[in-house]
Amino acid sequence: MATIIYPPTINFNWLYQRPQQILSRMSERNYTVYYINKSFDDSYNRGIIEVKKNLYIVNGVDIDSVKLKGIPIVWISYPPNYSFLKMFKKKYVIFDSIDYPSEEFTEWKLNFKEVQKAANIVFASSEKLFNINIKANKRTFLLPNGADFDHFKKASKIFSERPFDLPENKPIIGYIGALATWIDWNLVDYIALKCPEYDFVYIGPNLNTSKVPVRDNIFYLGEKKYDILPKYLQYFDVAIIPFKITSMTEGADPIKMYEYLSAGKQIVSSKLPSIIKCDGIYTADGKEEFVHLIKKAIENIDVVNKERLMDVARENSWDRRAEYADRIIRYYLI
């Protein structure tokens, strides 16, 4: 049984994203995983907590508390954690390259090249990141993001009462994810202005945005626990990804796309490279087309083939991503 150590990047219980999703599944594939919280999480005791078989949260204590057997695999997704490698005389290194080191993520430029070269294996979440990494490390493999299919498929039909803070009486155009600088806030304002017949719902924490559009049909519901997101998604008529097109987003593979698809929701998105490739998603070139496609999606809501959209998510599940990562690791490292 190999051991994976994930250095402190984000807490396990915050924004349940790629690191938590894929490492949880690696623990199901007979790896012992130590996920180090960035800061103390008082929802757990201090110490090394086994949250499920083979998966441990290192919470408020040093990794030295763990008695490691064999050569550990240090799994790095945040390049500044390159310095963490000095703690281990012998180790394997996996660089999970998930974000482009751009102006939006200036801190990701620190040690990006160093961790590229130090890695025994590089996984890249998008084709752009694959093309960047393969030049520095020939053991680079495309490992896109995935769907927590079983969690979100519940939202393909109404399965529970309407959350109290969801608006009523109008179709809901919804977004789930961080409120951040990569969202095109001018687009957000424009589509709400041009579509007064719809309510626009945004669910997620505000990461770094000081000012957001305010209109009567825009609702910011804040961060919701991962467990209850399907209760909101079930009431979305259309889901959106209103991102700017930048060097950073061109390298992104939005997890929310897979979550929406798991629920069979029609999606209208900005024209991102990773989304253009996905069959069945409306991609808009400009704000006027974004409005047009939202209205088209609403008009087609009764004829959409939900099962076809859900099949795309099922074929791109986190379980399949972990299976592929496991095969690569076993071939090259263990």
N, C-alpha and C positions, 0 to 999 in steps of 0.2 A: 504494500500500500504506500503510494507516494504522498508526500506532504506538500501542500501549496500554502504559501504565506502571502497575504495581500496587505501591503503597507498602508498606513493611514491616509485616506483620501477623502472619503465621506463616510459618515456613520451608516451602519447597516440599515437602520430603520428610517433613513431620510432619502426621499426621491429614489424609490426602489427601481434601479436602472440596470444597465448591462453588468456591472461588476457583481451585484447581488444575485441577479438572475442566473448568470452563467456559472458563478462559483458555487451557488446552491446546488446546481445540477451536477457539477463536478464531484461534489461530496456524495451524490447518489451513484456515481460511477467509481466508487471505491478509492477516492482521494480523501485524505484528511486535510481539511481546509481551516486555516486560522485567518479570520478576517479581523484586522485591527481597526477599531474605531478611531476616528480622528480626534474626538473629544469624548469625555465621559458621558455616557447615556444613563440617566438615573432610572430609566425603565428596566434596567438590568442591575444585578448586584455588581459590585466591583470584582474583577477577576477574569477568569477564562470560563465562559459560559457555553455549554453545549446546547445550541438551539434546536438542533436535530442531529440524527446520527451522522457522525463524521464532520459536522460543521460547528465551529467554535467561534464565538465573538470574544476578542481580546478587548476588554472594556476597563479602561482606567488603570491598566498595569502595563509593564514593559514586556516586550516579546521574549526577553530573557527568562521570563517565568515559565515559558514553554520548553519542555524537554523534547528536543527534536531527535528523530531517528533517521539515519541516512542523510542523503543530500537533498536539501529542500529545493522546491521550485519557487522562486520569488516572482510573483505575477504583478507586473507594474503597468498601470494604465495612466499614471500621472508622472510625466518625465522628471520633475524635480525630486521624486523619490529615488532617483538614481543613487543618491547619497546613502540610502538605506542598505545598499548592497555591501557596504564596507563591514557590516555586522557579521557577515558570514564568510569564513575562509573558503569553504566549498559550497557552491550553489549552482543551480541551473536558473536561467533568467528567461522569462517570457515577457515580451513587451506587447501589451494589448493596446494598439494604436487606435484610439477612438475619437480623437479630435484634432483638427488641423491647427498647428501653432500659429495663429493669426493675430490680428490686432484685437479681436474680441477675447483671445486667450493668450495674452502676452506672456504670462507666467509659464505657459506650456512650452515656450521656446527654450527655457532653461533645461539643459541636459538632454534635449530631444535627440541630438546626434549621438551623444554618449550612450544613451540607453539603447538606441537603434543598434549600435555596433556591439554592445555588450550582450545583446540578447542571443540566446540559443535558438529561439523561435520568435517571430513577429507575427501577430495576428492583426489584420487591418479591417476596420469595420466598413470601409467603402473603397470603391475602385480608385478614387483619387489618393487616398491614404496608402493603398496598396502600391500604386505607381511611385509614390514618394519613398516608401520604405524599401522596396525591392532594389533600388539603386544602391542602398547602403548595406542591405542584408539579404542575401539570396534565399535564406530560409524564411521568406515572407509568404503568408497565406491569407487569402481573402476569407474573412469570417464576419459576415454582416450581422446586424442586430436581428432580433427575433421577436416572436410573439409568445406571451404567456397565455397561450390559447385557451386552456381550460378555465382560467380566471376570467377572461373577458368575453368568452362566448355566451355567458349567461345574459349579457346585455343585448343579444340578438332578438330578444322578445321581452315584454314587460314581465318581470318576475317579482317585483316588490313595490311597496308604496312609493309615491313620488316624494323625493326629498323636500323638506319644508322650504328650502331657500331657492328652489328652482322656480323661475317665472312660469306663469300659465297662460293659456289662451292663444298663444302664437306658436308657430313652428320654431324649434330651437336649432340654431346653428352653433355648434359647440367646439371648444378647444380644451384639451387637457395637456398640461405641461407647464414648464417654467415661464414666467413673464420676464422676458429678458431683452437685451439689445438686439438679438437676432430676429425678433419679431418685427415685421414692417408695420409700425404703429400708424403711419399715414394710411396704409391699406385697411387696417382695422377700423379706423375712423370712417373711411370712404364707404366701405361696404355696409356699415351700420346706417350711414346717412342715406344711401341709395336703396336700402331695403328696410324701410320702416315697418313692413309687414312681418318681419322676423325678429326674434330675440336672439342676441348673441351672448353666449355664456362662456366665460373663461375660468377655468379651474386650475389652480397651481400657485406656488409661492412666487412672490416678487423677488427676483434675484438681484437685479441691478438697474431697474427702470424707475426713474424719478417721477415721470409724468406719463399718464396713460389717458387715452381719449375718454371723454365723459359724454354719454348720450343716454336718453331715456330707455333705449333698447339694448344697451350694453350692461352686462352684469358680471362683476368680478366676485367670485365666490370664495377666493382664497385657496389655501392648500387643504386637500382632503387626504385622509389616510388611504393607502393603497387598497386596503381590503374593501373599501366602500365605493371605489371609483366606478365599478360596473353599475351601481345603483343610479349614478348620474348619467352614464353613457347610454343606458337603455332608453332614456327619454330624448336623446339627440335625434333630430331628423336628418341632419347632415353634419359631418365633422370636417374641420378645416385645419390647414397647416399654413398660416399666413406669414411665411418667412421672407426676409430679405434674401436677395441673391448676392452672396459675398464669397470670398475665398474660403471662409469658415463653413458656411452652409453648403457650399458645393462639395465639401468633403464629409457631409453629414449623412447619416442613414437613420432618419427619425424613428425612434421606437414607437412613438404614438401612431405612426402609420400602421404598424402591425397590430397595435391594440384596437384601433378603429376597425381594421379588417376582420379581426377575430369576432367582432360583434356584427359583422355584415353591414357596416355603415358605409354609405357613400361618402367619398372624400373629395373635397376641393382643396387643391394645394398650389402654392407657388411652384414654378417649374424647376425643381431641384433634380440634379442628375439621377439620384437613386430612386426618385419617385417616378420620373418619366418612364423608367424601365418596367414599372409595375402595372400590369394590365388591369383596367377597370377603374383607374383613378383619374378624375378630372384635373388637368394641370393648366393653370392660367398664366398667360403671358401679359401681365399688366392688370391694373385694378379694374378696368372696365370689363375685361374678360372674366375676372374673378367673380364679379357681380352676376354676369350672364350665366356662368356655370353653376353658381349657387341656385339660381332660379331654375335652371335646367334640371339640376339634381332633385329639387323639390317636386318639380313636375313629373319626374320619372319615379318617384318614390314608391308607387304602387306596382311598378313592373321590374324593379331592380332584382337581380338574381343574388340574393343574400348568400346562398350556399356557395356560389362561385367565388365571391369575395372571401368568405370564410375558409374556403379551400386554400387560397393563397396564403393566409395566415397559418393554417395547419401545416402546410408544406415548409413554412419558415419558422417553426417553433424553436424556442430556446433549447428544447430537448434535442432537436436535430443539430443545433449549433454545438452543444456540448459533446454530442456523439462524434462530430467531426474533429473538434479540438482534441478529444481523447485519442483518436486514431493518430493524429499528428504527433502528439506528445509521446505516445507509446512507441512510435516508429523511431523518433529521433532522440529521445531522452531516457526512457526507462524500459 
